[in-house]
């Protein structure tokens, strides 16, 4: 598999993850929180729906670079996605280590760190 095909698969997969997560967070916030062991309340549902709005807002920029690795914004979008994957994993790991969320979050943390690495690998080298 070449780098271009991996790029297209990873970006399409991230778009799917963002869309599926946003739908779940918008429609079923309590159920989404329950997966990682958090008991829902109206304030948490509000915050989770706010997260869903942010994920939806990211989708157009990610979609814009799905087929265009030569786009002027390509590098910035990949860096932004990698930063999101890393920081969201760090926040979740901190929550896990402080017994805020359960063990069900560990596969997600690991997977997002892996995605972060793949996104960094996909970055084109700086040209002089």
Secondary structure, DSSP 4 states (H G I P E B T S, - for coil): --HHHHHHHHHHHHHHHHHHHHHHHHH-HHHHHHHTT----HHHHHHHHHHHHHHHHHHHHHHHTSS-TTSTTHHHHHHHHHHHHHHHHHHHHHHHHTTSS-GGGHHHHHHHHHHHHHHHHHSPPPP-
